[in-house]
Amino acid sequence: MNKFLQTLFLFITLMSYSQTIQSPDNQLELKTGLTNSGQLFYSLSYKTKAIIKPSLLGLNLKNTTALASNFEIINTTTTTV
């Protein structure tokens, strides 16, 4: 049950600041964004079925601090093609 609650909290948190990109036929959907703590994430679905569940992104660099959080969205633009 504890793992379920952690996953649910992560899912709700991940959807806080997201952008969605859809394929022309609307069958593929890529979501990207930031959690409340500034962690980058992405997810991918096909015909509304999760192919890649929300996953965190970051960079672990040698001999320096990891780039995994405290990111900010400065500006967004929406376009349709």
N, C-alpha and C positions, 0 to 999 in steps of 0.2 A: 504494500500500500504506500509506503514511504517513497519508493521509486516512482510510482504513479503520480503522486503529488508533486514531486520534483519535476517530472516531465511536463505536467500540466502548467506549473508555474513558469517553466522555461518557455513553453509555447505561447502563453499569454504575454509574457515579457517581450518575446521576440517580435510579436506583431505590433508593438508600440509605435515604431517609426519605420514603416516599410514602403517600398515601391514595388510595383508589379509590372512585368513585361510579359505580353502574351504573343503567341505566334499568330500569323494572319488568320488561321482557321480556329483560333481560340482553344486549341486542344492542349497546347503546352503553356504552362504558366511558371515564370521564374519570379520569385519574390526575393528581394534583397533589402537590407536595412540595418538599423542599429537597435540594440537593446537599450534599456534605461541606463545601463552602465557604460554605454558607448562601445559595445562589442559588435563587430560586423557579423552578419549572418546571411544565409541564403537557403532557399528551398525550391524544389522543382516538382511540379505535378503534371500528369498527363491525363486528360479527360477527368479531372477533379480527383484522381487517385495520386497519393503521395509517392513519388519516385525517389526523391531525396528529401527526407524529413528535415526540419529546420536544423541547420548545422552552423556552428560558429567558425569564423575565419580569423586568422592572425598569422603573424610571422615570428618565428623564433630565430633570432640572429645570434651568431657566435660572439661571445665576449661583450654583450650589451643587453639591455633590457628588451624583453619581448614586446612586439607591437601587436597587442591583443585587445586593448580597451582604450577608453577615453577618446574615441573618434567622435567627430561631430559632422552633421550634415549642415553645410553652409548654405547651399542653394539647391533647389530642384526645378526642373522644367518638364512639363508634360507635352508630348507631341504625338500625333497620330499619323501613321503612314499607310 
